[in-house]
Structure formats: C-alpha cells, structure tokens
Amino acid sequence: MKHIVTVQEAVTAFADWIEPTNAELDAIEQEMPAITAGVDLLNAQIITLDRTPSELDQQRIRRAWRRLLTARREQANRTTDGMLPEVGA
C-alpha cells in the first residue's frame, strides 16, 4: 500500500512570506506591555487554582489586573493619538 502524504510543509517552510514584516514586528512590540501584563495576571491567577487565595494572593491579582488595564489604556491612547485630527489647522 502506498502512503500519500503532503509535502506542503517542506515546500513552504522556507518561503519568504512566512516571516513577519517590519510593520507586524512593530505592532507586536507596541502590544508587548499588554501581553506581558496579561501573562502576569494569568500567573497570579494560576497560583490560586489549587488553594484558597490568601490576602497576598488577592493583592497580587489586583496589582496584576491594574497593570494590565494600564497597559491596555496606554496602548489605546497611542493608537488613537495618530488618528485624531489636529485642532486649529
């Protein structure tokens, strides 16, 4: 019996279009503070999965949540700053 397999991965594994563009890398770099804050929040929540959260755990989660909200707010402000029309022009 012959096995029919696809060679798509071998053909496209080294294609130029698979690499991210500079614009995509810049977008990832701008989102990185929100990404790391989200990871910190998840880590704080994961710690409390197998036990009752202590006061310190709750503070850690609240602090991580505030960092995430701050990072998202700053990211939103950065993206809208370029879209607002100039006043008095």
Secondary structure, DSSP 8 states (H G I E B T S, - for coil): -------HHHHHTT-GGGS--HHHHHHHHHHHHHHHHHHHHHHHHHHTTTS---HHHHHHHHHHHHHHHHHHHHHHHHHHHTTS--TT-
